[in-house]
Amino acid sequence: MTEQEPEVRQASGAPQVVLTWRHLYTLATERLGSDVEARRIVERASGRDVWLAVLDEHVPERAIPFFDEMVERRAAGEPLQYVLQRWGFRTLDLFVDQRVLIPRPETEVVVEVAIRELRRIDAHRALVADLGTGSGAIALSIAVEVPNAHVWATDTSEDALTVARANLAGIGSPAAVRVRMLQGRWFTALPGAFRGQFDVVVSNPPYIAEQEVLPSEVVDWEPRSALIAGPQGTEAIAEVVQGAAEWLAPAGAAVVEIAPHQAADVRALAHDAGFANVDIRPDLTGRARVLVARR
Ligand SMILES: C[S@@+](CC[C@H](N)C(=O)[O-])C[C@H]1O[C@@H](n2cnc3c(N)ncnc32)[C@H](O)[C@@H]1O
């Protein structure tokens, strides 16, 4: 898409391409119909986030194929997060690609609630399980934001764990040494000695029903195993909540992301699993999104 680069003649008469980031930004805005997305792509291609400073700088030739590829992938419908291969989540800048779900703003609220539960419990050494860790968004945020948290993260997908481990390497060793990542189904991946020991079990499991219709930007690009739970949509939530009743310490809490329409069913299944204190909290837009079940 950069065929119409401006060409100027130097005093010597030799042609020289003078291409600035502003020029590429204009091209990308026209191609994508979004100045916000064009800006993100320019920031990624330039490796700079000092927006105004970068605009009139010359584009190094080696950056052009990367820029073009990102614009064309986005124009073909690939989510911006995968195109950029990174996305902000709370304090983290996570690596993401098609092997993992794109971390969502509502999951940032799930982390907030889990951290509040950890503060309430106030354990000297907090033990946390993040089930279905995907990119590692929840596990790594808790490890970074709660200095005494020891986090065990599980996922059935080896591909997802490869991404999570790449993100683990990016958070710095003081937090990273307190995170372990294990492949396997929900609690079965965890060491049996931890049964009844966890202060918080947190999870954003798949919670979409098989027959639900999803936007193509989601269904065509994000891993099906991260989205679809089964015919009801609550199957994975039920497994996590039932297991949590067994794996939590007596004062512990399960914190689980849900879809708003599942609130009543999830509340009932938490009571059935033996939780005495069950609450559903809203996300930032006020929709019922987070189950908090205390033993
Ligand atoms: C909705 S994604 C959440 C990813 C990440 N925690 C987040 O919030 O962005 C659900 C994750 O659960 C994993 N998963 C699905 N079934 C699982 C199972 N039976 N045991 C463990 N993880 C599972 C998927 O591979 C996926 O990474």
The ligand as an SDF file (V2000), in Angstrom:
LIG
                    3D

 27 29  0  0  0  0  0  0  0  0999 V2000
  -12.0130  -17.4890   28.1640 C   0  0  0  0  0  0  0  0  0  0  0  0
  -10.3560  -18.0710   28.0100 S   0  0  0  0  0  0  0  0  0  0  0  0
   -9.5830  -17.1190   29.3090 C   0  0  0  0  0  0  0  0  0  0  0  0
   -8.1320  -16.8180   29.0790 C   0  0  0  0  0  0  0  0  0  0  0  0
   -7.5450  -15.8360   30.1050 C   0  0  0  0  0  0  0  0  0  0  0  0
   -7.6550  -16.3480   31.4500 N   0  0  0  0  0  0  0  0  0  0  0  0
   -8.2370  -14.4890   30.0210 C   0  0  0  0  0  0  0  0  0  0  0  0
   -9.0150  -14.1640   30.9110 O   0  0  0  0  0  0  0  0  0  0  0  0
   -8.0020  -13.7480   29.0720 O   0  0  0  0  0  0  0  0  0  0  0  0
  -10.5040  -19.6910   28.7030 C   0  0  0  0  0  0  0  0  0  0  0  0
   -9.2360  -20.5110   28.7750 C   0  0  0  0  0  0  0  0  0  0  0  0
   -9.5770  -21.7660   29.3770 O   0  0  0  0  0  0  0  0  0  0  0  0
   -8.8610  -22.8030   28.7410 C   0  0  0  0  0  0  0  0  0  0  0  0
   -9.5790  -24.0460   28.9610 N   0  0  0  0  0  0  0  0  0  0  0  0
  -10.6420  -24.5520   28.2890 C   0  0  0  0  0  0  0  0  0  0  0  0
  -11.0320  -25.7190   28.8240 N   0  0  0  0  0  0  0  0  0  0  0  0
  -10.1830  -25.9600   29.8800 C   0  0  0  0  0  0  0  0  0  0  0  0
  -10.0820  -27.0070   30.8400 C   0  0  0  0  0  0  0  0  0  0  0  0
  -10.9090  -28.0460   30.8270 N   0  0  0  0  0  0  0  0  0  0  0  0
   -9.1170  -26.9140   31.7850 N   0  0  0  0  0  0  0  0  0  0  0  0
   -8.2660  -25.8460   31.7970 C   0  0  0  0  0  0  0  0  0  0  0  0
   -8.3180  -24.8390   30.9170 N   0  0  0  0  0  0  0  0  0  0  0  0
   -9.2670  -24.8930   29.9550 C   0  0  0  0  0  0  0  0  0  0  0  0
   -8.7820  -22.3680   27.2730 C   0  0  0  0  0  0  0  0  0  0  0  0
   -7.7200  -23.0130   26.6220 O   0  0  0  0  0  0  0  0  0  0  0  0
   -8.5860  -20.8610   27.4370 C   0  0  0  0  0  0  0  0  0  0  0  0
   -7.2300  -20.5200   27.4670 O   0  0  0  0  0  0  0  0  0  0  0  0
  1  2  1  0
  2  3  1  0
  2 10  1  0
  3  4  1  0
  4  5  1  0
  5  6  1  0
  5  7  1  0
  7  8  2  0
  7  9  1  0
 10 11  1  0
 11 12  1  0
 11 26  1  0
 12 13  1  0
 13 14  1  0
 13 24  1  0
 14 15  1  0
 14 23  1  0
 15 16  2  0
 16 17  1  0
 17 18  1  0
 17 23  2  0
 18 19  1  0
 18 20  2  0
 20 21  1  0
 21 22  2  0
 22 23  1  0
 24 25  1  0
 24 26  1  0
 26 27  1  0
M  CHG  2   2   1   9  -1
M  END
$$$$
